[in-house]
Amino acid sequence: MGADSGKAIDAGRCPLCGGGNGCGSVAKASTGSCWCVDEKFPPTLFELLPEGTRNQACICQACLKAHTAE
Ligand SMILES: [Zn+2]
């Protein structure tokens, strides 16, 4: 709800497709772990993210797979 930020960053949504990213860290699972912990996110994937969204929200599995499948 920042007044000077255009879009509020929703940590539960993928910054690429806007879908839920299912991040366990966001859901505050009792384990404290998340599927993304065991995944490798290529640096090129983060380059696709709009400025200001990096490290704000996780990328979802669908986008990760779509990017790494090429
Ligand atoms: Zn996505």
N, CA, C, O and the ligand as a Tripos MOL2 file, in Angstrom:
@<TRIPOS>MOLECULE
protein
  281   279    71     0     0
PROTEIN
NO_CHARGES

@<TRIPOS>ATOM
      1 N           0.8170   -1.2120    0.0000 N.3       1 MET1
      2 CA          0.0000    0.0000    0.0000 C.3       1 MET1
      3 C           0.8540    1.2660    0.0000 C.2       1 MET1
      4 O           0.3940    2.3320    0.4100 O.2       1 MET1
      5 N           2.0710    1.1450   -0.4520 N.am      2 GLY2
      6 CA          2.9430    2.3100   -0.4930 C.3       2 GLY2
      7 C           2.3750    3.3770   -1.4200 C.2       2 GLY2
      8 O           1.9190    3.0730   -2.5230 O.2       2 GLY2
      9 N           2.4040    4.5850   -0.9830 N.am      3 ALA3
     10 CA          1.8090    5.6560   -1.7700 C.3       3 ALA3
     11 C           2.6280    5.9550   -3.0120 C.2       3 ALA3
     12 O           2.0870    6.3370   -4.0500 O.2       3 ALA3
     13 N           3.9370    5.7780   -2.8980 N.am      4 ASP4
     14 CA          4.7760    6.1760   -4.0260 C.3       4 ASP4
     15 C           5.2390    4.9870   -4.8680 C.2       4 ASP4
     16 O           6.0550    5.1560   -5.7740 O.2       4 ASP4
     17 N           4.7410    3.8130   -4.5870 N.am      5 SER5
     18 CA          5.0820    2.6710   -5.4300 C.3       5 SER5
     19 C           3.8980    2.3720   -6.3410 C.2       5 SER5
     20 O           2.7680    2.2070   -5.8810 O.2       5 SER5
     21 N           4.1720    2.3070   -7.6190 N.am      6 GLY6
     22 CA          3.1000    2.1130   -8.5830 C.3       6 GLY6
     23 C           2.2600    0.9020   -8.2790 C.2       6 GLY6
     24 O           1.0440    0.9870   -8.1120 O.2       6 GLY6
     25 N           2.9330   -0.2310   -8.2100 N.am      7 LYS7
     26 CA          2.2020   -1.4560   -7.9160 C.3       7 LYS7
     27 C           2.7200   -2.0550   -6.6140 C.2       7 LYS7
     28 O           3.9260   -2.1260   -6.3780 O.2       7 LYS7
     29 N           1.8030   -2.4720   -5.7980 N.am      8 ALA8
     30 CA          2.2050   -3.1510   -4.5820 C.3       8 ALA8
     31 C           2.7300   -4.5290   -4.9470 C.2       8 ALA8
     32 O           2.1310   -5.2330   -5.7610 O.2       8 ALA8
     33 N           3.8330   -4.9100   -4.3540 N.am      9 ILE9
     34 CA          4.3840   -6.2220   -4.6130 C.3       9 ILE9
     35 C           3.6660   -7.2510   -3.7540 C.2       9 ILE9
     36 O           3.6600   -7.1700   -2.5260 O.2       9 ILE9
     37 N           3.0700   -8.2090   -4.4220 N.am     10 ASP10
     38 CA          2.4260   -9.2940   -3.6970 C.3      10 ASP10
     39 C           3.3970  -10.4630   -3.6570 C.2      10 ASP10
     40 O           3.6580  -11.0940   -4.6810 O.2      10 ASP10
     41 N           3.9200  -10.7450   -2.5020 N.am     11 ALA11
     42 CA          4.9370  -11.7830   -2.3680 C.3      11 ALA11
     43 C           4.4070  -13.1650   -2.6820 C.2      11 ALA11
     44 O           5.1750  -14.1070   -2.8810 O.2      11 ALA11
     45 N           3.0980  -13.2820   -2.7260 N.am     12 GLY12
     46 CA          2.4990  -14.5870   -3.0110 C.3      12 GLY12
     47 C           2.2170  -14.7890   -4.4890 C.2      12 GLY12
     48 O           1.6970  -15.8270   -4.8990 O.2      12 GLY12
     49 N           2.5670  -13.7860   -5.2840 N.am     13 ARG13
     50 CA          2.2820  -13.8950   -6.7110 C.3      13 ARG13
     51 C           3.5490  -13.8170   -7.5450 C.2      13 ARG13
     52 O           4.4790  -13.0690   -7.2460 O.2      13 ARG13
     53 N           3.5490  -14.6120   -8.5940 N.am     14 CYS14
     54 CA          4.6740  -14.6180   -9.5110 C.3      14 CYS14
     55 C           4.7400  -13.2820  -10.2610 C.2      14 CYS14
     56 O           3.7450  -12.8510  -10.8440 O.2      14 CYS14
     57 N           5.9020  -12.6280  -10.2480 N.am     15 PRO15
     58 CA          6.0370  -11.3400  -10.9220 C.3      15 PRO15
     59 C           6.0030  -11.4490  -12.4380 C.2      15 PRO15
     60 O           5.8460  -10.4480  -13.1360 O.2      15 PRO15
     61 N           6.1500  -12.6580  -12.9400 N.am     16 LEU16
     62 CA          6.1490  -12.8410  -14.3900 C.3      16 LEU16
     63 C           4.7480  -13.0540  -14.9450 C.2      16 LEU16
     64 O           4.3630  -12.4080  -15.9200 O.2      16 LEU16
     65 N           3.9820  -13.9560  -14.3330 N.am     17 CYS17
     66 CA          2.6620  -14.2750  -14.8750 C.3      17 CYS17
     67 C           1.5300  -13.7880  -13.9790 C.2      17 CYS17
     68 O           0.3700  -13.7900  -14.3920 O.2      17 CYS17
     69 N           1.8500  -13.3770  -12.7740 N.am     18 GLY18
     70 CA          0.8170  -12.8660  -11.8880 C.3      18 GLY18
     71 C           0.0290  -13.9480  -11.1700 C.2      18 GLY18
     72 O          -0.9020  -13.6580  -10.4180 O.2      18 GLY18
     73 N           0.4080  -15.1920  -11.4070 N.am     19 GLY19
     74 CA         -0.2760  -16.2940  -10.7430 C.3      19 GLY19
     75 C           0.3370  -16.5690   -9.3820 C.2      19 GLY19
     76 O           1.4160  -16.0730   -9.0590 O.2      19 GLY19
     77 N          -0.3560  -17.3530   -8.6000 N.am     20 GLY20
     78 CA          0.1740  -17.7170   -7.2900 C.3      20 GLY20
     79 C           1.4610  -18.5050   -7.4440 C.2      20 GLY20
     80 O           1.5400  -19.3900   -8.2950 O.2      20 GLY20
     81 N           2.4530  -18.2090   -6.6540 N.am     21 ASN21
     82 CA          3.7310  -18.9000   -6.7950 C.3      21 ASN21
     83 C           3.8690  -20.0660   -5.8190 C.2      21 ASN21
     84 O           4.8300  -20.8320   -5.8980 O.2      21 ASN21
     85 N           2.9210  -20.2010   -4.9090 N.am     22 GLY22
     86 CA          2.9490  -21.3260   -3.9850 C.3      22 GLY22
     87 C           4.1840  -21.3670   -3.1070 C.2      22 GLY22
     88 O           4.6080  -22.4320   -2.6580 O.2      22 GLY22
     89 N           4.7480  -20.2110   -2.8700 N.am     23 CYS23
     90 CA          5.9800  -20.1730   -2.0700 C.3      23 CYS23
     91 C           5.6840  -20.5120   -0.6110 C.2      23 CYS23
     92 O           4.8260  -19.8960    0.0210 O.2      23 CYS23
     93 N           6.3950  -21.4820   -0.0990 N.am     24 GLY24
     94 CA          6.2000  -21.8920    1.2820 C.3      24 GLY24
     95 C           6.6160  -20.8310    2.2690 C.2      24 GLY24
     96 O           6.0840  -20.7540    3.3760 O.2      24 GLY24
     97 N           7.5650  -20.0150    1.8680 N.am     25 SER25
     98 CA          8.0140  -18.9630    2.7640 C.3      25 SER25
     99 C           6.9160  -17.9430    2.9850 C.2      25 SER25
    100 O           6.7790  -17.3830    4.0720 O.2      25 SER25
    101 N           6.1320  -17.7070    1.9380 N.am     26 VAL26
    102 CA          5.0340  -16.7560    2.0400 C.3      26 VAL26
    103 C           3.9100  -17.3440    2.8730 C.2      26 VAL26
    104 O           3.3100  -16.6700    3.7090 O.2      26 VAL26
    105 N           3.6420  -18.6100    2.6250 N.am     27 ALA27
    106 CA          2.5540  -19.2800    3.3340 C.3      27 ALA27
    107 C           2.9070  -19.5230    4.7920 C.2      27 ALA27
    108 O           2.0590  -19.9010    5.6000 O.2      27 ALA27
    109 N           4.1740  -19.2990    5.1080 N.am     28 LYS28
    110 CA          4.6540  -19.5110    6.4720 C.3      28 LYS28
    111 C           4.3480  -20.9370    6.9470 C.2      28 LYS28
    112 O           3.8000  -21.1740    8.0230 O.2      28 LYS28
    113 N           4.7320  -21.8480    6.0870 N.am     29 ALA29
    114 CA          4.5490  -23.2490    6.4480 C.3      29 ALA29
    115 C           5.3790  -23.5590    7.6830 C.2      29 ALA29
    116 O           6.4310  -22.9610    7.9120 O.2      29 ALA29
    117 N           4.8950  -24.4870    8.4590 N.am     30 SER30
    118 CA          5.5760  -24.8120    9.7110 C.3      30 SER30
    119 C           7.0010  -25.3010    9.4620 C.2      30 SER30
    120 O           7.8770  -25.1630   10.3160 O.2      30 SER30
    121 N           7.2150  -25.8740    8.2820 N.am     31 THR31
    122 CA          8.5520  -26.3630    7.9660 C.3      31 THR31
    123 C           9.4890  -25.2150    7.6350 C.2      31 THR31
    124 O          10.7040  -25.3220    7.7980 O.2      31 THR31
    125 N           8.9070  -24.1100    7.1660 N.am     32 GLY32
    126 CA          9.7290  -22.9720    6.8040 C.3      32 GLY32
    127 C          10.4450  -23.1750    5.4920 C.2      32 GLY32
    128 O          11.2470  -22.3380    5.0760 O.2      32 GLY32
    129 N          10.1600  -24.2780    4.8420 N.am     33 SER33
    130 CA         10.8290  -24.5430    3.5720 C.3      33 SER33
    131 C           9.8670  -24.3320    2.4140 C.2      33 SER33
    132 O           8.6620  -24.1740    2.6070 O.2      33 SER33
    133 N          10.4100  -24.3330    1.2390 N.am     34 CYS34
    134 CA          9.6050  -24.0820    0.0510 C.3      34 CYS34
    135 C          10.1810  -24.8620   -1.1110 C.2      34 CYS34
    136 O          11.3670  -25.1910   -1.1270 O.2      34 CYS34
    137 N           9.3420  -25.1520   -2.0730 N.am     35 TRP35
    138 CA          9.8290  -25.8740   -3.2450 C.3      35 TRP35
    139 C          10.9730  -25.1340   -3.9150 C.2      35 TRP35
    140 O          11.8550  -25.7490   -4.5140 O.2      35 TRP35
    141 N          10.9560  -23.8260   -3.8150 N.am     36 CYS36
    142 CA         11.9650  -23.0320   -4.5240 C.3      36 CYS36
    143 C          13.3500  -23.2020   -3.9090 C.2      36 CYS36
    144 O          14.3580  -22.8730   -4.5350 O.2      36 CYS36
    145 N          13.3960  -23.7150   -2.6880 N.am     37 VAL37
    146 CA         14.6970  -23.9110   -2.0430 C.3      37 VAL37
    147 C          15.5130  -24.9570   -2.7830 C.2      37 VAL37
    148 O          16.7370  -24.8680   -2.8800 O.2      37 VAL37
    149 N          14.8070  -25.9450   -3.2970 N.am     38 ASP38
    150 CA         15.4980  -27.0360   -3.9750 C.3      38 ASP38
    151 C          15.6350  -26.8140   -5.4730 C.2      38 ASP38
    152 O          16.2280  -27.6290   -6.1800 O.2      38 ASP38
    153 N          15.0920  -25.7230   -5.9440 N.am     39 GLU39
    154 CA         15.1850  -25.4410   -7.3730 C.3      39 GLU39
    155 C          16.3210  -24.4720   -7.6490 C.2      39 GLU39
    156 O          16.7120  -23.6710   -6.8000 O.2      39 GLU39
    157 N          16.8300  -24.5760   -8.8610 N.am     40 LYS40
    158 CA         17.8650  -23.6270   -9.2700 C.3      40 LYS40
    159 C          17.2450  -22.6190  -10.2340 C.2      40 LYS40
    160 O          16.7040  -22.9780  -11.2790 O.2      40 LYS40
    161 N          17.3400  -21.3700   -9.8550 N.am     41 PHE41
    162 CA         16.7990  -20.3180  -10.7050 C.3      41 PHE41
    163 C          17.9330  -19.6930  -11.5010 C.2      41 PHE41
    164 O          18.8250  -19.0660  -10.9300 O.2      41 PHE41
    165 N          17.9020  -19.8620  -12.8050 N.am     42 PRO42
    166 CA         18.9690  -19.2990  -13.6310 C.3      42 PRO42
    167 C          18.9490  -17.7740  -13.5850 C.2      42 PRO42
    168 O          17.8810  -17.1630  -13.5660 O.2      42 PRO42
    169 N          20.1260  -17.1670  -13.5690 N.am     43 PRO43
    170 CA         20.2230  -15.6960  -13.5200 C.3      43 PRO43
    171 C          19.4580  -15.0400  -14.6620 C.2      43 PRO43
    172 O          18.9400  -13.9340  -14.5120 O.2      43 PRO43
    173 N          19.3880  -15.7170  -15.7950 N.am     44 THR44
    174 CA         18.6930  -15.1280  -16.9490 C.3      44 THR44
    175 C          17.2120  -14.9690  -16.6750 C.2      44 THR44
    176 O          16.5470  -14.1110  -17.2570 O.2      44 THR44
    177 N          16.7030  -15.8020  -15.7860 N.am     45 LEU45
    178 CA         15.2820  -15.7110  -15.4610 C.3      45 LEU45
    179 C          14.9970  -14.4310  -14.6850 C.2      45 LEU45
    180 O          13.9820  -13.7700  -14.9040 O.2      45 LEU45
    181 N          15.8860  -14.0980  -13.7990 N.am     46 PHE46
    182 CA         15.6900  -12.8900  -12.9950 C.3      46 PHE46
    183 C          15.8240  -11.6270  -13.8300 C.2      46 PHE46
    184 O          15.2960  -10.5680  -13.4920 O.2      46 PHE46
    185 N          16.5550  -11.7780  -14.9420 N.am     47 GLU47
    186 CA         16.7110  -10.6120  -15.8200 C.3      47 GLU47
    187 C          15.3990  -10.2590  -16.5060 C.2      47 GLU47
    188 O          15.2280   -9.1500  -17.0120 O.2      47 GLU47
    189 N          14.4800  -11.2080  -16.5160 N.am     48 LEU48
    190 CA         13.1720  -10.9620  -17.1340 C.3      48 LEU48
    191 C          12.2530  -10.1770  -16.2150 C.2      48 LEU48
    192 O          11.2450   -9.6190  -16.6490 O.2      48 LEU48
    193 N          12.6080  -10.1430  -14.9550 N.am     49 LEU49
    194 CA         11.7320   -9.4930  -13.9850 C.3      49 LEU49
    195 C          11.7850   -7.9800  -14.1160 C.2      49 LEU49
    196 O          12.8460   -7.4010  -14.3450 O.2      49 LEU49
    197 N          10.6410   -7.3570  -13.9700 N.am     50 PRO50
    198 CA         10.6050   -5.9010  -13.9830 C.3      50 PRO50
    199 C          11.4410   -5.3410  -12.8410 C.2      50 PRO50
    200 O          11.5300   -5.9300  -11.7640 O.2      50 PRO50
    201 N          12.0400   -4.2140  -13.0980 N.am     51 GLU51
    202 CA         12.8620   -3.5810  -12.0790 C.3      51 GLU51
    203 C          12.0470   -3.3500  -10.8120 C.2      51 GLU51
    204 O          10.9090   -2.8830  -10.8750 O.2      51 GLU51
    205 N          12.6230   -3.6720   -9.6800 N.am     52 GLY52
    206 CA         11.9290   -3.4300   -8.4240 C.3      52 GLY52
    207 C          11.1740   -4.6370   -7.8960 C.2      52 GLY52
    208 O          10.7110   -4.6370   -6.7550 O.2      52 GLY52
    209 N          11.0510   -5.6700   -8.7260 N.am     53 THR53
    210 CA         10.3210   -6.8390   -8.2540 C.3      53 THR53
    211 C          11.2650   -7.9550   -7.8320 C.2      53 THR53
    212 O          10.8440   -8.9430   -7.2290 O.2      53 THR53
    213 N          12.5430   -7.7900   -8.1550 N.am     54 ARG54
    214 CA         13.4970   -8.8330   -7.8030 C.3      54 ARG54
    215 C          13.6350   -8.9310   -6.2810 C.2      54 ARG54
    216 O          13.6810   -7.9310   -5.5640 O.2      54 ARG54
    217 N          13.6940  -10.1470   -5.8420 N.am     55 ASN55
    218 CA         13.8110  -10.4140   -4.4050 C.3      55 ASN55
    219 C          12.5740   -9.9620   -3.6260 C.2      55 ASN55
    220 O          12.5930   -9.9120   -2.3960 O.2      55 ASN55
    221 N          11.5230   -9.6400   -4.3330 N.am     56 GLN56
    222 CA         10.2930   -9.2290   -3.6570 C.3      56 GLN56
    223 C           9.2780  -10.3600   -3.6650 C.2      56 GLN56
    224 O           8.5300  -10.5460   -2.7060 O.2      56 GLN56
    225 N           9.2620  -11.1130   -4.7570 N.am     57 ALA57
    226 CA          8.2980  -12.2030   -4.8800 C.3      57 ALA57
    227 C           8.9400  -13.3540   -5.6400 C.2      57 ALA57
    228 O           9.7840  -13.1500   -6.5120 O.2      57 ALA57
    229 N           8.5340  -14.5360   -5.3000 N.am     58 CYS58
    230 CA          9.0770  -15.7160   -5.9600 C.3      58 CYS58
    231 C           8.4560  -15.9040   -7.3410 C.2      58 CYS58
    232 O           7.3150  -15.5240   -7.6010 O.2      58 CYS58
    233 N           9.2510  -16.5020   -8.2020 N.am     59 ILE59
    234 CA          8.7330  -16.8960   -9.5030 C.3      59 ILE59
    235 C           8.0550  -18.2480   -9.3260 C.2      59 ILE59
    236 O           8.5170  -19.0840   -8.5490 O.2      59 ILE59
    237 N           6.9700  -18.4570  -10.0410 N.am     60 CYS60
    238 CA          6.2340  -19.7010   -9.8670 C.3      60 CYS60
    239 C           6.8940  -20.8530  -10.6220 C.2      60 CYS60
    240 O           7.7570  -20.6450  -11.4740 O.2      60 CYS60
    241 N           6.4770  -22.0460  -10.2980 N.am     61 GLN61
    242 CA          7.0620  -23.2340  -10.9180 C.3      61 GLN61
    243 C           6.8230  -23.2640  -12.4180 C.2      61 GLN61
    244 O           7.6870  -23.6810  -13.1890 O.2      61 GLN61
    245 N           5.6540  -22.8220  -12.8180 N.am     62 ALA62
    246 CA          5.3080  -22.8500  -14.2400 C.3      62 ALA62
    247 C           6.2680  -21.9760  -15.0490 C.2      62 ALA62
    248 O           6.7210  -22.3710  -16.1230 O.2      62 ALA62
    249 N           6.5660  -20.8140  -14.5390 N.am     63 CYS63
    250 CA          7.4610  -19.9110  -15.2520 C.3      63 CYS63
    251 C           8.8960  -20.4430  -15.2270 C.2      63 CYS63
    252 O           9.6390  -20.3040  -16.1980 O.2      63 CYS63
    253 N           9.2670  -21.0440  -14.1170 N.am     64 LEU64
    254 CA         10.6100  -21.6080  -14.0350 C.3      64 LEU64
    255 C          10.7720  -22.7200  -15.0530 C.2      64 LEU64
    256 O          11.7820  -22.7870  -15.7540 O.2      64 LEU64
    257 N           9.7880  -23.5850  -15.1330 N.am     65 LYS65
    258 CA          9.8650  -24.6930  -16.0820 C.3      65 LYS65
    259 C           9.8270  -24.2080  -17.5180 C.2      65 LYS65
    260 O          10.5440  -24.7150  -18.3810 O.2      65 LYS65
    261 N           8.9870  -23.2270  -17.7570 N.am     66 ALA66
    262 CA          8.8670  -22.6850  -19.1050 C.3      66 ALA66
    263 C          10.2020  -22.0860  -19.5580 C.2      66 ALA66
    264 O          10.5650  -22.1330  -20.7330 O.2      66 ALA66
    265 N          10.9080  -21.5300  -18.5910 N.am     67 HIS67
    266 CA         12.1660  -20.8650  -18.9180 C.3      67 HIS67
    267 C          13.2950  -21.8830  -19.0710 C.2      67 HIS67
    268 O          14.1590  -21.7250  -19.9340 O.2      67 HIS67
    269 N          13.2930  -22.9090  -18.2520 N.am     68 THR68
    270 CA         14.3840  -23.8710  -18.2760 C.3      68 THR68
    271 C          14.1700  -24.9720  -19.2840 C.2      68 THR68
    272 O          15.0900  -25.7370  -19.5700 O.2      68 THR68
    273 N          12.9680  -25.0680  -19.8290 N.am     69 ALA69
    274 CA         12.6660  -26.1420  -20.7740 C.3      69 ALA69
    275 C          13.2650  -25.8740  -22.1450 C.2      69 ALA69
    276 O          13.3900  -26.7860  -22.9610 O.2      69 ALA69
    277 N          13.6310  -24.6440  -22.3960 N.am     70 GLU70
    278 CA         14.1490  -24.2880  -23.7130 C.3      70 GLU70
    279 C          15.5320  -24.8510  -23.9550 C.2      70 GLU70
    280 O          16.1070  -24.6390  -25.0220 O.2      70 GLU70
    281 ZN          4.7330  -17.4430  -13.0840 Zn       71 ZN71
@<TRIPOS>BOND
     1     1     2 1
     2     2     3 1
     3     3     4 2
     4     3     5 am
     5     5     6 1
     6     6     7 1
     7     7     8 2
     8     7     9 am
     9     9    10 1
    10    10    11 1
    11    11    12 2
    12    11    13 am
    13    13    14 1
    14    14    15 1
    15    15    16 2
    16    15    17 am
    17    17    18 1
    18    18    19 1
    19    19    20 2
    20    19    21 am
    21    21    22 1
    22    22    23 1
    23    23    24 2
    24    23    25 am
    25    25    26 1
    26    26    27 1
    27    27    28 2
    28    27    29 am
    29    29    30 1
    30    30    31 1
    31    31    32 2
    32    31    33 am
    33    33    34 1
    34    34    35 1
    35    35    36 2
    36    35    37 am
    37    37    38 1
    38    38    39 1
    39    39    40 2
    40    39    41 am
    41    41    42 1
    42    42    43 1
    43    43    44 2
    44    43    45 am
    45    45    46 1
    46    46    47 1
    47    47    48 2
    48    47    49 am
    49    49    50 1
    50    50    51 1
    51    51    52 2
    52    51    53 am
    53    53    54 1
    54    54    55 1
    55    55    56 2
    56    55    57 am
    57    57    58 1
    58    58    59 1
    59    59    60 2
    60    59    61 am
    61    61    62 1
    62    62    63 1
    63    63    64 2
    64    63    65 am
    65    65    66 1
    66    66    67 1
    67    67    68 2
    68    67    69 am
    69    69    70 1
    70    70    71 1
    71    71    72 2
    72    71    73 am
    73    73    74 1
    74    74    75 1
    75    75    76 2
    76    75    77 am
    77    77    78 1
    78    78    79 1
    79    79    80 2
    80    79    81 am
    81    81    82 1
    82    82    83 1
    83    83    84 2
    84    83    85 am
    85    85    86 1
    86    86    87 1
    87    87    88 2
    88    87    89 am
    89    89    90 1
    90    90    91 1
    91    91    92 2
    92    91    93 am
    93    93    94 1
    94    94    95 1
    95    95    96 2
    96    95    97 am
    97    97    98 1
    98    98    99 1
    99    99   100 2
   100    99   101 am
   101   101   102 1
   102   102   103 1
   103   103   104 2
   104   103   105 am
   105   105   106 1
   106   106   107 1
   107   107   108 2
   108   107   109 am
   109   109   110 1
   110   110   111 1
   111   111   112 2
   112   111   113 am
   113   113   114 1
   114   114   115 1
   115   115   116 2
   116   115   117 am
   117   117   118 1
   118   118   119 1
   119   119   120 2
   120   119   121 am
   121   121   122 1
   122   122   123 1
   123   123   124 2
   124   123   125 am
   125   125   126 1
   126   126   127 1
   127   127   128 2
   128   127   129 am
   129   129   130 1
   130   130   131 1
   131   131   132 2
   132   131   133 am
   133   133   134 1
   134   134   135 1
   135   135   136 2
   136   135   137 am
   137   137   138 1
   138   138   139 1
   139   139   140 2
   140   139   141 am
   141   141   142 1
   142   142   143 1
   143   143   144 2
   144   143   145 am
   145   145   146 1
   146   146   147 1
   147   147   148 2
   148   147   149 am
   149   149   150 1
   150   150   151 1
   151   151   152 2
   152   151   153 am
   153   153   154 1
   154   154   155 1
   155   155   156 2
   156   155   157 am
   157   157   158 1
   158   158   159 1
   159   159   160 2
   160   159   161 am
   161   161   162 1
   162   162   163 1
   163   163   164 2
   164   163   165 am
   165   165   166 1
   166   166   167 1
   167   167   168 2
   168   167   169 am
   169   169   170 1
   170   170   171 1
   171   171   172 2
   172   171   173 am
   173   173   174 1
   174   174   175 1
   175   175   176 2
   176   175   177 am
   177   177   178 1
   178   178   179 1
   179   179   180 2
   180   179   181 am
   181   181   182 1
   182   182   183 1
   183   183   184 2
   184   183   185 am
   185   185   186 1
   186   186   187 1
   187   187   188 2
   188   187   189 am
   189   189   190 1
   190   190   191 1
   191   191   192 2
   192   191   193 am
   193   193   194 1
   194   194   195 1
   195   195   196 2
   196   195   197 am
   197   197   198 1
   198   198   199 1
   199   199   200 2
   200   199   201 am
   201   201   202 1
   202   202   203 1
   203   203   204 2
   204   203   205 am
   205   205   206 1
   206   206   207 1
   207   207   208 2
   208   207   209 am
   209   209   210 1
   210   210   211 1
   211   211   212 2
   212   211   213 am
   213   213   214 1
   214   214   215 1
   215   215   216 2
   216   215   217 am
   217   217   218 1
   218   218   219 1
   219   219   220 2
   220   219   221 am
   221   221   222 1
   222   222   223 1
   223   223   224 2
   224   223   225 am
   225   225   226 1
   226   226   227 1
   227   227   228 2
   228   227   229 am
   229   229   230 1
   230   230   231 1
   231   231   232 2
   232   231   233 am
   233   233   234 1
   234   234   235 1
   235   235   236 2
   236   235   237 am
   237   237   238 1
   238   238   239 1
   239   239   240 2
   240   239   241 am
   241   241   242 1
   242   242   243 1
   243   243   244 2
   244   243   245 am
   245   245   246 1
   246   246   247 1
   247   247   248 2
   248   247   249 am
   249   249   250 1
   250   250   251 1
   251   251   252 2
   252   251   253 am
   253   253   254 1
   254   254   255 1
   255   255   256 2
   256   255   257 am
   257   257   258 1
   258   258   259 1
   259   259   260 2
   260   259   261 am
   261   261   262 1
   262   262   263 1
   263   263   264 2
   264   263   265 am
   265   265   266 1
   266   266   267 1
   267   267   268 2
   268   267   269 am
   269   269   270 1
   270   270   271 1
   271   271   272 2
   272   271   273 am
   273   273   274 1
   274   274   275 1
   275   275   276 2
   276   275   277 am
   277   277   278 1
   278   278   279 1
   279   279   280 2
@<TRIPOS>SUBSTRUCTURE
     1 MET1         2 RESIDUE 1 A MET
     2 GLY2         6 RESIDUE 1 A GLY
     3 ALA3        10 RESIDUE 1 A ALA
     4 ASP4        14 RESIDUE 1 A ASP
     5 SER5        18 RESIDUE 1 A SER
     6 GLY6        22 RESIDUE 1 A GLY
     7 LYS7        26 RESIDUE 1 A LYS
     8 ALA8        30 RESIDUE 1 A ALA
     9 ILE9        34 RESIDUE 1 A ILE
    10 ASP10       38 RESIDUE 1 A ASP
    11 ALA11       42 RESIDUE 1 A ALA
    12 GLY12       46 RESIDUE 1 A GLY
    13 ARG13       50 RESIDUE 1 A ARG
    14 CYS14       54 RESIDUE 1 A CYS
    15 PRO15       58 RESIDUE 1 A PRO
    16 LEU16       62 RESIDUE 1 A LEU
    17 CYS17       66 RESIDUE 1 A CYS
    18 GLY18       70 RESIDUE 1 A GLY
    19 GLY19       74 RESIDUE 1 A GLY
    20 GLY20       78 RESIDUE 1 A GLY
    21 ASN21       82 RESIDUE 1 A ASN
    22 GLY22       86 RESIDUE 1 A GLY
    23 CYS23       90 RESIDUE 1 A CYS
    24 GLY24       94 RESIDUE 1 A GLY
    25 SER25       98 RESIDUE 1 A SER
    26 VAL26      102 RESIDUE 1 A VAL
    27 ALA27      106 RESIDUE 1 A ALA
    28 LYS28      110 RESIDUE 1 A LYS
    29 ALA29      114 RESIDUE 1 A ALA
    30 SER30      118 RESIDUE 1 A SER
    31 THR31      122 RESIDUE 1 A THR
    32 GLY32      126 RESIDUE 1 A GLY
    33 SER33      130 RESIDUE 1 A SER
    34 CYS34      134 RESIDUE 1 A CYS
    35 TRP35      138 RESIDUE 1 A TRP
    36 CYS36      142 RESIDUE 1 A CYS
    37 VAL37      146 RESIDUE 1 A VAL
    38 ASP38      150 RESIDUE 1 A ASP
    39 GLU39      154 RESIDUE 1 A GLU
    40 LYS40      158 RESIDUE 1 A LYS
    41 PHE41      162 RESIDUE 1 A PHE
    42 PRO42      166 RESIDUE 1 A PRO
    43 PRO43      170 RESIDUE 1 A PRO
    44 THR44      174 RESIDUE 1 A THR
    45 LEU45      178 RESIDUE 1 A LEU
    46 PHE46      182 RESIDUE 1 A PHE
    47 GLU47      186 RESIDUE 1 A GLU
    48 LEU48      190 RESIDUE 1 A LEU
    49 LEU49      194 RESIDUE 1 A LEU
    50 PRO50      198 RESIDUE 1 A PRO
    51 GLU51      202 RESIDUE 1 A GLU
    52 GLY52      206 RESIDUE 1 A GLY
    53 THR53      210 RESIDUE 1 A THR
    54 ARG54      214 RESIDUE 1 A ARG
    55 ASN55      218 RESIDUE 1 A ASN
    56 GLN56      222 RESIDUE 1 A GLN
    57 ALA57      226 RESIDUE 1 A ALA
    58 CYS58      230 RESIDUE 1 A CYS
    59 ILE59      234 RESIDUE 1 A ILE
    60 CYS60      238 RESIDUE 1 A CYS
    61 GLN61      242 RESIDUE 1 A GLN
    62 ALA62      246 RESIDUE 1 A ALA
    63 CYS63      250 RESIDUE 1 A CYS
    64 LEU64      254 RESIDUE 1 A LEU
    65 LYS65      258 RESIDUE 1 A LYS
    66 ALA66      262 RESIDUE 1 A ALA
    67 HIS67      266 RESIDUE 1 A HIS
    68 THR68      270 RESIDUE 1 A THR
    69 ALA69      274 RESIDUE 1 A ALA
    70 GLU70      278 RESIDUE 1 A GLU
    71 ZN71       281 GROUP 0 **** ****
